[in-house]
Amino acid sequence: MLTQNILLVEDEQAIADTLIYALGSEGFAVRHVLLGREALPAHRQSPFDLIVLDVGLPDTTGFEVLKQLRGNAEGRDVPVIFLTARAEEIDRILGLELGADDYVTKPFSPREVAARVRAILRREARSRSNAAPANAIWQHDPEALRIVFHGQPLELTRYEYLLLALLLSAPGRVFTRDQIMGRVWADAPDTTDRSI
């Protein structure tokens, strides 16, 4: 089994040492940084499986760090656990609404934090394994002008084929109506943009 990598963003060295020991004894590889501004570059350099993030950092807040992470493709999906002395309900709600997966208040049990890390990573692994890869569901053979869905060849009209081929060329991408018209119905001058 591959070792899972955890980024710990915590400015209090005693807390960091306790968590590094607890997570390390569970088999996780932990990298520790002291400042919020170090989190995103560290994650870009070597993506982590999960980030444990203190809210009260000396250079910024964990909330701001999470906003930056979620605003970048590299950090959009990484699970984050907030670790903080801020126990007010409004802070917990804000942290969770910003996209944190969990919110642990100090004082805490290092073993509990390790158990929460394991639980979140288990859930992430199940989610990934349940999502069938797109190429296992859809197969596109551009030379034969054929698209197969779950092993069954689809009977498509010319424009249905061109539209589906365009969408399969960039999974997850959103195309504008003009882009679709230009690529699929480019040689059909009598169609309108309402043909889609």
N, C-alpha and C positions, 0 to 999 in steps of 0.2 A: 504494500500500500504506500502511495506517495505521501511524503510529509507535507502537511498543510502549513502554509505560512501566514503568520499573524503579524500585523503592524500594531504596535502599542504606542499611542501618542499620549504621554503623561509627563508632566513637569516635576512631580514629586518622586524623587529617586527611590525612597523607601517603598512606596506603593508599587512603583515599576518593578523593583527587585522581587517583591512578593508575587506579582502577577507573572513575571518571567519564569520564576521557579514553578509556580502552579501550572502554567500552560506547558512549560517544558517537560514537566513530569507526566503530562498527558500525551506527550509525543509531538507537540506542535513546535515549529521553529518560530521564534519570536524576534522581531527587530524592533528596537525601541528608539523613538525620537522624542526630544524634549519640547519642541515647538510646533505649533500648528502649521507654520509656513513650510515645514520640512515634510509634511504628510503627503501632499500631492506629488512632489518630485520623487519621493521614495516609492510611491505606488506606480508612477510612470516608469521608473527605472526597472522595477521588478514587481509586477502585480501581485497583490496579496489576496488570500482567500477570505480574509475577514480583517476588519479594523476595529480595535478597541480605542475609543476616543474620549479623552477628558473634555469636559465642557469649559472649565475655567483654566485656560492656558495663559501664559504671560504675554504672548504677542497677539492673540486673537481669541475668539471663542470657538469651541468645538462646533457650534451651530454654523458659524461662517465656514469652517473647514468642510463641513458636510455639504453646504450649499455649493462650494467649489468642486467637491468630488462629484456631486450629482450633475453638475453642469458640464462635465467632461465625459467623453465616451469611455475613457479608461476607468472612471470611478462610478459610472452610472449604476452598475449592478452589484458592486461589492457590498456584502453585508457589513453593517456598522452597529456596534454596541456603544452607547454612551455610558461613561463612567463618571459620576459627578457627585459633588456635595450638595448640589441644587436639588432639593427634594420636593419643591413646591409643585403642585399639580400643573400649573401653567407651563412650567419648564418641561415637565415630562410630556405634556401634550404637544408642545412646540417641537421637541426633539423627535417624537414619533411622526408628527405631521411633515417634518422636513425629510423624512425617509429613513430614520434609524430603525433598526430591527428590534432593538431592545434598549432599555434604560435602567441602569443599575445605580443606586445611590450609595454613597459612602456613609458610614462604614459598611463594608461588604465582606463576604467570605470569598477568598480567592478560589476555593474549590467550587463555589456556586458560579462564579464568573466562568471558570473552565467548563462547567456543565452547560451553561448557557451557550458558550462558544460551540461546544460539541453539538448541542441541539439545533442551533441555527445552521451549522454546516451539514448536518444530517438532512435537514429539511431542504437545503439547497441542492444536495446531491440527489435526493428523491425527485425534486422538481425537474432537474436536468435530465434524469434518466426517463422520466415520464414523457418528456417532450421529444417526440420522434424527430430526428433530423429531417429538414425539408427535402433533402435529396433522396431520402428513403421513401418519401410519400410521392414526390413529383420527379419525373424523369423527362428531360427534354432532349430530343434528338433533332437538332436543327437541319442536318443533312436530309433526313427523311421527312422533315416537316411534321413531326409527330410528338405528341405529349402524352405521357402515361401517368395515370393517377392510381396509386395503390396497385400497380401491376396491370391495370386495365387501360388499353389505348382509348383515348377519347375521340369521339367523332365530332369534329369542330368545323364550323364554316371558316372561310379564309380570315375574316376579321376577328372571330373568336380566337383562332389560333394566334394571330399576330398580337392581340391584346394579352392573352395569357403568357405568351413567350416574353413579351415586354415585362410583365409583372414578375415572372420567374427569373429574369435577368438581374434583378436587384431586389431580393427579398427584404421586406421591411421599409423599402423606400416609398415615399409618397410622390406620385406623379401628378402634375397639374393637368387640367383638361387640355390646354394647349400642347403640352408635351405629348400626351396620348394621341391627340389628333395628328400632330406632326409626324409621329412615328408609325402609327397604325393606319390612319386614313389619309396619308400624304398623297396618294395617287387617286383619290376619290373626290374630285372637285364638286360633285353635286351633293355631298353630305354636309351637314351642319354640325356645330359643336354640341348639339343636343342628340347626336347619334349615339353618344356614349351611354 
